Amino acid sequence: MPIHRHGVDGERSLTLDAGGLAADATRTAYGHEPNGYVRDGPTRFAWPGVAERLVFDSEAGMFS
């Protein structure tokens, strides 16, 4: 999963390219679109200490 770091005017963001995961075909088969919301849950579960410092903006596909 490609992750991109951005910095503008002292603000930092991470963007994740939606799609491209092995599980995406299964999600699509069940009628779900691979998007930022798919990434939120695993991030909050796997890295709760990191997740509590992030602002999740999944509609736009961004963490900031």
Helices and strands as residue ranges (DSSP letters): E 3-8, E 11-16, H 24-29, H 36-46, H 48-51, E 56-57, G 58-60, E 62-63
